[in-house]
Amino acid sequence: MAERTENVRNPVPRPTRRPTLVALTAAAALCWCAIPAHSDPLPNDYPTTARVEFVQDCMGRQGGKLETLYKCSCVIDRLAEKLSYDDYVEASTFSHYSTLPGEGGGIFRDPDRAKERAKLYRSLESNAYKTCGLPPPGK
């Protein structure tokens, strides 16, 4: 029997290549992509859903006109500059529910903190509406 030999190629070592501009660009792009856009959250950044709910409510109170979209967005941005999200939730809750009648509404209108937070929210909200070119709520 004839012995079978396989055709084996001996790899020829290639000369080492210097990194090309393409390889350097790709490496830089990978490094850049690995860096987070914001390492820390923005101060007083509100969840998107909270902003959307506020803007939709504001637009509804302004007659539902699309032209008020930017003005209502401006209002929530001004509030976010003044209040952390947790403070916004607390103050707006006291403000919205302070008119509830009876015992159930008492927790939103009777404590001193509730009165103070509702007053603060109404003041900030009114100023924000004026700054953004809208009539304050209730006017």
C-alpha positions, 0 to 999 in steps of 0.5 A: 500500500502506498503511503498517503501523505497529506499536503501540509502547508508550512505557514510563512510568518508574516511581517508584523504590521504597524497599526493602521489608522483604521485600527486606531480609530476603531480602538478609540471608538470602542474606548469612547463607547465604553465611557458612560454618557453621565457618570452621575445622574443629573441633579433633580432629574425627574422620571420621564413618566412624571414629566410626561404626566405633568405636561399632558395635564398642563396642556389639558388645562390650557385647552389641549393645544399642541402649541402649549407643549413647549411652554408646559415642558418649560414649567416642569423644567423650572420646577425641577430646577427648584425641587428634587423629585421627592420634594416635588412629589410631596409638595405637589401631593399636598397642594393637589389634595389640600382641598379634599373635604372631611377627615380624609383630606385632613392629613393633606391640609391640617399639618403645618408641614402640609400647609408649608409644602403646599404653599411652596409648591403653589408659589413655585408653580405660579412663578414657573407658569409666568416665566414660561408664558402661561397663565398660572393654574386657577387663573 
